[in-house]
Amino acid sequence: MMKRILSSCFVVGSLAVWNAPSVAAPPPKIVGACADSFVQSKRFRMVPSPGDPDYTRTNEDFGKEVFIQLTNGLGIYSGEGDDFILSRNFASGHKVKVCLESLPQNCPPGDNRGKGYSFYDYLTGARVTGVDSWHMCGGA
């Protein structure tokens, strides 16, 4: 009986550790630096996404830019269309490597929009690049 209780405790304890929220590192601040984070969500920018009640797959991908939100607060605009958003790449919960690739140049004081990032999905091996703002510095 005691062996069964200990086995049950081990299984329950293992599940608790396995399902524990993972801690993400802060976004990199130096070009060339990288950090690990986790995908929180992957959604279309301005149209319904899979899971929304009014989402329907279409053959028209124009205007279906994808926003990938990470658990460390960083998000990038990257990819386009139903095929990208329906793929397993960068799905919620996936661990990703985030690298800062570029900084905006000649920006007005205080406007630092337009940082370029690359993401690598450890689970699927997919890579994608994008920017942290829909508008670059000095833009709308």
N, CA, C and O of each residue as an XYZ file, in Angstrom:
560
protein
N       0.824     -1.193      0.000
C       0.000      0.000      0.000
C       0.870      1.260      0.000
O       0.613      2.202     -0.750
N       1.902      1.263      0.851
C       2.777      2.422      0.939
C       3.486      2.664     -0.392
O       3.678      3.812     -0.792
N       3.878      1.578     -1.086
C       4.548      1.700     -2.374
C       3.625      2.375     -3.396
O       4.071      3.214     -4.178
N       2.341      2.007     -3.389
C       1.365      2.597     -4.307
C       1.207      4.095     -4.023
O       1.129      4.892     -4.959
N       1.158      4.484     -2.758
C       1.015      5.900     -2.386
C       2.238      6.681     -2.843
O       2.100      7.772     -3.398
N       3.430      6.143     -2.620
C       4.640      6.830     -3.046
C       4.698      6.965     -4.561
O       5.111      8.005     -5.073
N       4.289      5.922     -5.288
C       4.258      5.987     -6.747
C       3.292      7.059     -7.209
O       3.601      7.810     -8.134
N       2.134      7.143     -6.586
C       1.142      8.162     -6.941
C       1.682      9.553     -6.675
O       1.484     10.462     -7.481
N       2.362      9.729     -5.549
C       2.940     11.042     -5.219
C       3.984     11.430     -6.245
O       4.054     12.591     -6.647
N       4.802     10.474     -6.676
C       5.826     10.755     -7.670
C       5.197     11.187     -8.990
O       5.631     12.168     -9.595
N       4.179     10.461     -9.437
C       3.506     10.790    -10.692
C       2.871     12.170    -10.607
O       3.044     12.983    -11.515
N       2.147     12.446     -9.544
C       1.496     13.754     -9.385
C       2.548     14.853     -9.310
O       2.391     15.897     -9.943
N       3.608     14.639     -8.553
C       4.679     15.626     -8.448
C       5.357     15.865     -9.775
O       5.693     17.004    -10.100
N       5.568     14.807    -10.557
C       6.187     14.942    -11.873
C       5.307     15.757    -12.805
O       5.804     16.596    -13.555
N       3.999     15.515    -12.762
C       3.084     16.284    -13.606
C       3.095     17.749    -13.215
O       3.025     18.617    -14.085
N       3.181     18.039    -11.938
C       3.203     19.432    -11.494
C       4.440     20.142    -12.014
O       4.356     21.297    -12.434
N       5.587     19.474    -11.994
C       6.816     20.086    -12.513
C       6.732     20.222    -14.018
O       7.101     21.262    -14.564
N       6.253     19.189    -14.704
C       6.156     19.218    -16.162
C       5.254     20.357    -16.641
O       5.558     20.993    -17.650
N       4.154     20.625    -15.938
C       3.198     21.641    -16.346
C       3.468     23.010    -15.724
O       2.698     23.946    -15.941
N       4.542     23.139    -14.962
C       4.845     24.419    -14.315
C       5.123     25.479    -15.371
O       5.738     25.183    -16.395
N       4.676     26.713    -15.133
C       4.958     27.779    -16.084
C       6.459     27.966    -16.219
O       7.190     27.897    -15.231
N       6.913     28.199    -17.424
C       8.329     28.400    -17.680
C       8.667     29.879    -17.613
O       7.873     30.737    -17.999
N       9.848     30.153    -17.120
C      10.282     31.532    -16.978
C      11.002     31.952    -18.250
O      11.885     31.247    -18.738
N      10.625     33.085    -18.771
C      11.253     33.611    -19.972
C      12.267     34.685    -19.594
O      12.068     35.439    -18.641
N      13.344     34.741    -20.350
C      14.352     35.780    -20.142
C      13.839     37.089    -20.743
O      13.021     37.062    -21.662
N      14.305     38.235    -20.239
C      13.904     39.507    -20.838
C      14.380     39.591    -22.289
O      15.344     38.922    -22.661
N      13.714     40.406    -23.112
C      14.143     40.545    -24.510
C      15.576     41.070    -24.595
O      15.989     41.868    -23.753
N      16.336     40.634    -25.597
C      17.699     41.131    -25.765
C      17.701     42.620    -26.112
O      16.787     43.109    -26.776
N      18.728     43.333    -25.663
C      18.813     44.780    -25.900
C      20.003     45.176    -26.763
O      20.098     46.319    -27.211
N      20.919     44.223    -26.999
C      22.115     44.495    -27.785
C      22.033     43.686    -29.075
O      21.702     42.500    -29.045
N      22.333     44.322    -30.208
C      22.299     43.628    -31.492
C      23.228     42.418    -31.427
O      24.384     42.530    -31.019
N      22.712     41.274    -31.830
C      23.449     40.026    -31.797
C      23.171     39.194    -30.559
O      23.481     38.003    -30.531
N      22.587     39.808    -29.530
C      22.256     39.073    -28.299
C      20.969     38.276    -28.497
O      20.103     38.648    -29.289
N      20.865     37.172    -27.759
C      19.692     36.307    -27.854
C      19.190     35.952    -26.459
O      19.930     36.048    -25.480
N      17.946     35.549    -26.377
C      17.336     35.118    -25.116
C      16.247     34.108    -25.446
O      15.716     34.096    -26.556
N      15.917     33.264    -24.477
C      14.841     32.298    -24.652
C      13.543     32.843    -24.077
O      13.535     33.531    -23.056
N      12.450     32.522    -24.752
C      11.125     32.888    -24.273
C      10.156     31.805    -24.749
O      10.573     30.767    -25.262
N       8.870     32.059    -24.573
C       7.834     31.109    -24.975
C       6.728     31.854    -25.702
O       6.413     32.995    -25.364
N       6.138     31.205    -26.705
C       5.048     31.819    -27.466
C       3.803     31.861    -26.585
O       3.380     30.846    -26.032
N       3.236     33.038    -26.467
C       1.978     33.204    -25.732
C       0.807     33.067    -26.693
O      -0.177     32.394    -26.389
N       0.914     33.711    -27.862
C      -0.154     33.620    -28.850
C       0.395     33.948    -30.228
O       1.464     34.541    -30.370
N      -0.366     33.545    -31.238
C      -0.055     33.834    -32.638
C      -1.392     34.175    -33.283
O      -2.263     33.316    -33.422
N      -1.544     35.436    -33.675
C      -2.834     35.908    -34.188
C      -2.628     36.784    -35.410
O      -1.558     37.359    -35.613
N      -3.679     36.875    -36.222
C      -3.657     37.851    -37.305
C      -3.727     39.250    -36.720
O      -4.285     39.459    -35.643
N      -3.165     40.190    -37.430
C      -3.131     41.572    -36.949
C      -4.510     42.223    -36.966
O      -4.910     42.824    -35.970
N      -5.239     42.120    -38.061
C      -6.475     42.901    -38.184
C      -7.690     42.101    -38.626
O      -8.743     42.689    -38.875
N      -7.583     40.793    -38.730
C      -8.729     39.976    -39.138
C      -8.882     38.830    -38.146
O      -7.938     38.534    -37.413
N     -10.035     38.177    -38.101
C     -10.227     37.069    -37.161
C      -9.191     35.965    -37.358
O      -8.784     35.669    -38.481
N      -8.779     35.370    -36.260
C      -7.784     34.303    -36.254
C      -8.450     32.971    -35.946
O      -9.579     32.945    -35.456
N      -7.760     31.850    -36.231
C      -8.318     30.556    -35.861
C      -8.675     30.537    -34.378
O      -7.917     31.019    -33.537
N      -9.832     29.977    -34.077
C     -10.326     29.973    -32.705
C     -11.365     31.057    -32.470
O     -12.195     30.933    -31.569
N     -11.331     32.120    -33.269
C     -12.360     33.168    -33.174
C     -13.623     32.657    -33.854
O     -13.533     31.942    -34.853
N     -14.810     33.009    -33.331
C     -16.047     32.481    -33.921
C     -16.262     32.883    -35.378
O     -16.914     32.154    -36.124
N     -15.723     34.032    -35.795
C     -15.972     34.487    -37.169
C     -14.793     34.226    -38.109
O     -14.740     34.802    -39.195
N     -13.832     33.356    -37.707
C     -12.713     33.015    -38.585
C     -13.163     32.041    -39.656
O     -13.822     31.045    -39.359
N     -12.809     32.324    -40.902
C     -12.978     31.367    -41.996
C     -11.713     31.418    -42.840
O     -11.195     32.492    -43.144
N     -11.233     30.259    -43.206
C     -10.036     30.199    -44.042
C     -10.397     30.654    -45.447
O     -11.421     30.257    -46.005
N      -9.538     31.492    -46.005
C      -9.752     31.964    -47.374
C      -8.484     31.752    -48.177
O      -7.436     31.433    -47.616
N      -8.570     31.924    -49.459
C      -7.395     31.861    -50.330
C      -6.705     33.210    -50.414
O      -5.630     33.321    -51.003
N      -7.305     34.223    -49.838
C      -6.748     35.579    -49.879
C      -5.904     35.821    -48.638
O      -6.439     35.968    -47.539
N      -4.581     35.864    -48.810
C      -3.687     36.088    -47.683
C      -3.296     37.556    -47.539
O      -2.759     37.942    -46.501
N      -3.547     38.374    -48.541
C      -3.174     39.778    -48.477
C      -3.842     40.443    -47.278
O      -5.052     40.319    -47.087
N      -3.068     41.133    -46.491
C      -3.610     41.828    -45.331
C      -3.749     40.953    -44.104
O      -4.313     41.386    -43.099
N      -3.246     39.728    -44.164
C      -3.343     38.832    -43.010
C      -1.972     38.684    -42.351
O      -1.428     37.584    -42.259
N      -1.430     39.806    -41.898
C      -0.152     39.791    -41.216
C      -0.323     39.155    -39.844
O      -1.357     39.326    -39.197
N       0.700     38.418    -39.401
C       0.629     37.681    -38.153
C       1.443     38.383    -37.068
O       2.553     38.855    -37.314
N       0.869     38.444    -35.856
C       1.563     38.983    -34.694
C       1.832     37.831    -33.739
O       0.905     37.135    -33.323
N       3.112     37.627    -33.388
C       3.512     36.576    -32.453
C       3.850     37.249    -31.128
O       4.787     38.044    -31.055
N       3.094     36.934    -30.082
C       3.300     37.506    -28.736
C       4.046     36.491    -27.885
O       3.672     35.319    -27.836
N       5.104     36.944    -27.212
C       5.886     36.082    -26.327
C       5.552     36.351    -24.870
O       4.991     37.393    -24.531
N       5.905     35.397    -24.009
C       5.613     35.543    -22.586
C       6.492     36.581    -21.904
O       6.176     37.001    -20.790
N       7.584     37.009    -22.533
C       8.439     38.037    -21.931
C       7.997     39.448    -22.321
O       8.701     40.417    -22.038
N       6.841     39.567    -22.965
C       6.299     40.872    -23.324
C       6.622     41.325    -24.734
O       6.003     42.265    -25.233
N       7.572     40.685    -25.386
C       7.947     41.060    -26.744
C       6.949     40.473    -27.728
O       6.425     39.379    -27.517
N       6.695     41.194    -28.788
C       5.868     40.694    -29.873
C       6.425     41.186    -31.187
O       6.961     42.292    -31.260
N       6.306     40.377    -32.232
C       6.753     40.822    -33.548
C       5.681     40.542    -34.592
O       4.869     39.625    -34.473
N       5.722     41.380    -35.619
C       4.884     41.186    -36.798
C       5.711     40.415    -37.808
O       6.780     40.865    -38.222
N       5.214     39.255    -38.200
C       5.957     38.422    -39.125
C       5.031     37.398    -39.749
O       4.011     37.025    -39.168
N       5.392     36.955    -40.920
C       4.594     35.932    -41.577
C       3.295     36.514    -42.098
O       2.897     37.615    -41.718
N       2.655     35.784    -42.947
C       1.403     36.258    -43.519
C       0.559     35.084    -43.972
O       1.069     34.111    -44.528
N      -0.708     35.185    -43.732
C      -1.655     34.248    -44.307
C      -2.009     33.049    -43.465
O      -1.394     32.766    -42.437
N      -3.036     32.348    -43.945
C      -3.596     31.193    -43.250
C      -2.592     30.059    -43.088
O      -2.562     29.410    -42.042
N      -1.772     29.810    -44.102
C      -0.827     28.698    -43.994
C       0.140     28.912    -42.838
O       0.443     27.977    -42.098
N       0.626     30.139    -42.681
C       1.553     30.436    -41.585
C       0.864     30.309    -40.233
O       1.400     29.685    -39.317
N      -0.311     30.892    -40.106
C      -0.970     30.889    -38.792
C      -1.494     29.512    -38.422
O      -1.577     29.200    -37.234
N      -1.847     28.686    -39.378
C      -2.348     27.348    -39.089
C      -1.228     26.326    -38.911
O      -1.481     25.204    -38.473
N       0.003     26.701    -39.245
C       1.118     25.768    -39.082
C       1.390     25.546    -37.598
O       0.942     26.326    -36.756
N       2.113     24.498    -37.284
C       2.504     24.221    -35.896
C       3.643     25.132    -35.466
O       3.950     25.204    -34.276
N       4.277     25.832    -36.406
C       5.387     26.707    -36.073
C       4.918     27.851    -35.174
O       3.905     28.495    -35.448
N       5.665     28.091    -34.107
C       5.398     29.198    -33.188
C       4.014     29.112    -32.548
O       3.344     30.126    -32.352
N       3.600     27.896    -32.227
C       2.321     27.694    -31.548
C       2.463     28.071    -30.079
O       3.567     28.077    -29.534
N       1.352     28.380    -29.453
C       1.332     28.759    -28.046
C       2.037     27.704    -27.198
O       1.760     26.511    -27.318
N       2.946     28.156    -26.342
C       3.686     27.262    -25.461
C       5.042     26.838    -25.991
O       5.866     26.342    -25.223
N       5.301     27.019    -27.287
C       6.584     26.624    -27.844
C       7.703     27.503    -27.286
O       7.545     28.717    -27.154
N       8.834     26.875    -26.959
C      10.022     27.609    -26.535
C      10.705     28.160    -27.783
O      10.876     27.448    -28.772
N      11.092     29.432    -27.729
C      11.738     30.076    -28.871
C      13.009     30.797    -28.433
O      13.134     31.255    -27.298
N      13.934     30.881    -29.364
C      15.138     31.682    -29.182
C      14.878     32.997    -29.903
O      14.513     33.005    -31.079
N      15.065     34.108    -29.199
C      14.812     35.440    -29.743
C      16.148     36.160    -29.846
O      16.877     36.250    -28.858
N      16.479     36.672    -31.023
C      17.722     37.421    -31.206
C      17.402     38.807    -31.753
O      16.586     38.951    -32.664
N      18.045     39.817    -31.195
C      17.902     41.180    -31.712
C      18.850     41.315    -32.901
O      20.064     41.181    -32.753
N      18.293     41.580    -34.066
C      19.075     41.639    -35.300
C      19.432     43.061    -35.716
O      20.491     43.279    -36.305
N      18.568     44.033    -35.421
C      18.847     45.401    -35.860
C      18.090     46.404    -34.997
O      17.063     46.094    -34.393
N      18.635     47.617    -34.961
C      17.991     48.739    -34.274
C      17.623     49.790    -35.301
O      18.328     49.947    -36.298
N      16.531     50.515    -35.080
C      16.158     51.571    -36.029
C      17.201     52.686    -36.009
O      17.853     52.923    -34.992
N      17.348     53.360    -37.132
C      18.329     54.438    -37.275
C      17.631     55.769    -37.532
O      16.537     55.810    -38.096
N      18.277     56.856    -37.112
C      17.800     58.224    -37.386
C      16.362     58.439    -36.920
O      15.538     58.973    -37.662
N      16.067     58.025    -35.705
C      14.716     58.131    -35.162
C      14.559     59.404    -34.339
O      15.533     59.897    -33.769
N      13.350     59.935    -34.272
C      13.098     61.063    -33.372
C      13.369     60.642    -31.924
O      13.213     59.466    -31.594
N      13.764     61.561    -31.069
C      14.035     61.217    -29.670
C      12.844     60.494    -29.026
O      11.699     60.932    -29.138
N      13.141     59.381    -28.350
C      12.111     58.634    -27.640
C      11.321     57.655    -28.493
O      10.529     56.884    -27.952
N      11.510     57.658    -29.811
C      10.773     56.765    -30.699
C      11.718     55.647    -31.139
O      12.528     55.840    -32.045
N      11.619     54.497    -30.511
C      12.526     53.388    -30.831
C      11.803     52.210    -31.485
O      12.259     51.071    -31.381
N      10.692     52.471    -32.151
C       9.963     51.408    -32.852
C      10.771     50.921    -34.053
O      11.520     51.684    -34.664
N      10.610     49.670    -34.371
C      11.235     49.130    -35.574
C      12.451     48.258    -35.321
O      13.270     48.068    -36.220
N      12.583     47.726    -34.117
C      13.682     46.793    -33.852
C      13.416     45.503    -34.626
O      12.291     45.003    -34.654
N      14.464     44.975    -35.253
C      14.348     43.737    -36.008
C      14.774     42.541    -35.175
O      15.818     42.575    -34.524
N      13.978     41.492    -35.192
C      14.250     40.287    -34.413
C      14.178     39.054    -35.299
O      13.518     39.054    -36.339
N      14.864     38.007    -34.872
C      14.671     36.685    -35.458
C      14.200     35.764    -34.342
O      14.632     35.885    -33.195
N      13.316     34.850    -34.690
C      12.798     33.858    -33.755
C      13.150     32.483    -34.305
O      13.072     32.248    -35.511
N      13.535     31.581    -33.417
C      13.777     30.185    -33.770
C      12.909     29.329    -32.857
O      12.997     29.436    -31.634
N      12.080     28.490    -33.441
C      11.183     27.601    -32.694
C      11.933     26.302    -32.416
O      12.191     25.525    -33.335
N      12.287     26.061    -31.140
C      13.049     24.871    -30.771
C      12.313     23.581    -31.119
O      12.954     22.588    -31.463
N      10.994     23.571    -31.039
C      10.230     22.346    -31.261
C      10.157     21.964    -32.739
O      10.312     20.791    -33.081
N       9.921     22.941    -33.616
C       9.728     22.632    -35.030
C      10.947     22.953    -35.893
O      11.034     22.495    -37.032
N      11.895     23.740    -35.359
C      13.064     24.124    -36.135
C      12.797     25.264    -37.106
O      13.665     25.607    -37.908
N      11.617     25.850    -37.045
C      11.264     26.949    -37.950
C      11.946     28.244    -37.507
O      12.189     28.462    -36.320
N      12.245     29.091    -38.481
C      12.825     30.411    -38.215
C      11.963     31.457    -38.904
O      11.379     31.214    -39.960
N      11.900     32.624    -38.279
C      11.157     33.723    -38.868
C      11.790     35.032    -38.389
O      12.362     35.090    -37.301
N      11.683     36.066    -39.200
C      12.153     37.389    -38.794
C      10.979     38.344    -38.816
O       9.979     38.104    -39.493
N      11.107     39.427    -38.072
C      10.046     40.421    -38.047
C      10.464     41.643    -37.261
O      11.598     41.739    -36.793
N       9.543     42.568    -37.120
C       9.797     43.814    -36.394
C       8.828     43.951    -35.234
O       7.759     43.341    -35.227
N       9.212     44.762    -34.248
C       8.419     44.886    -33.018
C       7.283     45.900    -33.117
O       6.547     46.087    -32.148
N       7.126     46.543    -34.241
C       6.060     47.523    -34.404
C       5.573     47.521    -35.845
O       6.355     47.324    -36.775
N       4.303     47.737    -36.018
C       3.765     47.787    -37.371
C       4.306     49.012    -38.110
O       4.495     48.965    -39.326
N       4.557     50.102    -37.389
C       5.115     51.320    -37.977
C       6.540     51.499    -37.480
O       6.817     51.301    -36.298
N       7.433     51.867    -38.369
C       8.820     52.119    -37.987
C       8.914     53.480    -37.305
O       7.991     54.291    -37.380
N      10.036     53.716    -36.644
C      10.191     54.984    -35.927
C      10.000     56.156    -36.900
O      10.388     56.099    -38.067
N       9.395     57.203    -36.374
C       9.117     58.380    -37.192
C       7.872     58.228    -38.052
O       7.460     59.176    -38.720
N       7.258     57.020    -38.042
C       6.073     56.757    -38.865
C       4.798     57.063    -38.112
O       4.819     57.710    -37.065
N       3.685     56.593    -38.654
C       2.370     56.856    -38.065
C       2.254     56.404    -36.642
O       1.200     56.566    -36.027
